[in-house]
Amino acid sequence: MLPFFLLPIIKPTMNQKAINIVLALGIAVLLFLQIKGTGKNTAGSSSVKSEVAGTVKLGYVDLDSVQEKYLLYKEKMDLFEKKKEDADRDLNNAFQRIENERIAFAKRGESITQAEYENFQRSYQGKMQSLEEQKRILENNIATEGMKTMESLKKTIDDYLVAYNKKNNYSYIFSYSSGLNVLFYKDSANNITNEIVDGLNAEYNKTKKNK
């Protein structure tokens, strides 16, 4: 059996694919709940009047288009992706330093004494365990930051829809997503996605100019 320092080493890197899937699903769910809930809450008395009169004004928003075209969302996701890449690069660098130490030690070959071998083994395993713990902390921090980003986006959309519906008086605003489809049928005449995205981007550009 080969000594531990001659065996191939599996590099500890962040599970970015799992993080991306969880966050993408989380964003879709949060936006779906927010847009659906906001549509109900912002209609106010106008909703009651329209329903009493026998007319209900409906609209729906395509969340896939929101994620694709909303500038603030894209900016937030780009920043988030960069932080993930930076964190993974830090892990890679830390691993490479430990790996270089292992290779240099192994090159000594038969000149390594039993005591040196045991000391290096303890040191090496301790560093690898520490690196695994660092990876876990980084993943947790990134997941937490991702949730905060989603909450921030949700609030921005919520605030915009409140103002939007004061003028448009929708009774209900629903949402649609290919990954979270709860609408069995949707009339494209009720699709207000472009209007919502254009309004969100206009608000974003105004905010950006004021910075």
Secondary structure, DSSP 8 states (H G I E B T S, - for coil): ---GGGS--------HHHHHHHHHHHHHHHHHHHHHHHHHHHHHHHHHHHHHTT---EEEEEHHHHHHH-HHHHHHHHHHHHHHHHHHHHHHHHHHHHHHHHHHHHTTGGG--HHHHHHHHHHHHHHHHHHHHHHHHHHHHHHHHHHHHHHHHHHHHHHHHHHHHHHH--SEEEEE-TTS---S---GGGB-HHHHHHHHHHHHHHHHHT-
